[in-house]
Amino acid sequence: MTDNLYQQLADNRGEQIVIIEKDAINNADQIKLIELREQEREILKKLNAGPFVLEKQWTQSTNIARTKYIPEQSILEVEFNNGGIYHYADFPEDKWKELLLTDSIGTFLARRIKGVHLSQQIQSATI
């Protein structure tokens, strides 16, 4: 079966799609084929979801300049208009996606982040 497998780099994130030739020989190969096709479908779903935004500017906010998500560490970074920067720990990717869609970053910060996630001041206000 391994002779029938080809790996192709799907994108610059290093994800791979496994392409199988149709001549699976036995039941074990057929089961593996089904599993690999399911993995391929999941990867394609991710690729078709569009680029993952890691930073957003908040031009309409009177208090917040930008937010940045660091997925490897599950940290949300918030930079305020006064120059202060805070990190919020254990910030899940699903909540980041919600944050990107919010109408008011200030309200979202007050209701869904402050007091929920451990925070650390990274930089003091400069203004």
C-alpha positions in Angstrom: 0.0 0.0 0.0 2.8 2.4 0.7 3.9 2.2 -2.9 0.4 3.7 -3.8 0.8 6.7 -1.5 1.9 10.1 -2.6 2.3 13.1 -0.4 1.9 16.6 -1.7 2.6 19.8 0.2 -0.8 21.6 0.4 0.3 25.0 1.5 3.1 27.0 3.2 1.9 25.9 6.6 3.3 22.4 6.0 0.0 20.6 6.0 -0.1 17.6 3.7 -2.7 16.0 1.6 -2.4 12.3 1.0 -3.5 11.1 -2.4 -4.3 7.4 -2.9 -4.3 5.4 -6.1 -7.6 3.6 -6.6 -6.1 0.1 -6.6 -6.4 -0.7 -2.9 -5.5 -4.4 -2.6 -7.2 -5.8 0.5 -9.6 -4.8 3.3 -6.9 -3.3 5.5 -5.8 -1.1 2.5 -9.5 -0.1 1.9 -9.9 0.9 5.6 -6.6 2.9 5.4 -7.9 4.5 2.2 -11.1 5.6 3.9 -9.2 7.1 6.9 -6.8 9.0 4.6 -9.6 10.4 2.5 -11.3 11.7 5.6 -8.0 13.3 6.7 -7.7 14.9 3.2 -11.3 16.3 3.5 -10.5 17.9 6.9 -7.3 19.5 5.5 -9.2 20.8 2.5 -11.9 22.3 4.8 -9.1 24.2 6.6 -7.5 25.4 3.4 -10.9 26.6 2.0 -11.7 28.4 5.2 -9.4 31.3 4.1 -6.4 32.8 5.7 -6.2 32.8 9.5 -5.9 36.4 10.6 -3.4 36.8 13.5 -3.7 40.6 13.9 -6.4 43.1 13.6 -6.4 46.9 13.7 -9.3 48.6 15.4 -9.5 52.0 13.7 -13.0 52.8 15.1 -12.1 52.0 18.7 -11.4 55.0 21.0 -9.4 52.8 23.4 -7.9 49.8 21.5 -5.4 50.1 18.7 -4.9 46.5 17.7 -5.2 42.9 18.9 -2.9 40.1 18.0 -3.3 36.3 18.5 -0.4 34.0 19.2 -1.8 30.6 18.6 1.3 28.6 19.7 0.9 30.0 23.2 -2.8 30.7 23.2 -2.2 34.3 24.1 -4.2 37.4 23.1 -2.2 40.6 22.9 -4.0 43.9 23.2 -2.4 47.2 22.4 -4.2 50.2 23.6 -4.2 53.7 22.0 -2.2 55.0 24.9 0.7 52.6 24.0 0.0 50.1 26.8 0.2 46.4 25.9 -1.4 43.5 27.7 -1.2 39.7 27.2 -4.2 37.5 28.1 -3.4 33.8 28.8 -5.3 30.7 27.8 -7.1 32.4 25.0 -8.8 29.8 22.7 -8.8 30.1 18.9 -12.6 30.0 18.9 -12.8 33.1 21.0 -10.3 34.8 18.7 -12.6 34.2 15.8 -15.5 35.6 17.8 -13.4 38.7 18.6 -12.7 39.3 14.9 -16.4 39.5 14.2 -17.4 41.7 17.1 -18.9 45.1 16.5 -17.3 46.6 19.7 -13.8 45.4 20.8 -14.1 47.5 24.0 -17.4 45.7 25.0 -15.9 42.3 24.0 -12.8 43.0 26.1 -14.8 44.1 29.1 -17.4 41.3 29.0 -15.5 38.3 27.6 -11.8 38.8 28.4 -11.1 41.0 31.5 -11.6 39.0 34.6 -11.9 35.7 32.6 -8.3 35.4 31.3 -5.2 36.0 33.4 -3.5 39.2 32.2 0.0 40.5 32.3 1.1 44.1 31.4 3.9 43.9 28.8 4.4 47.6 28.2 3.2 50.6 30.2 1.2 53.4 28.6 3.4 55.9 26.8 0.8 58.7 26.5 
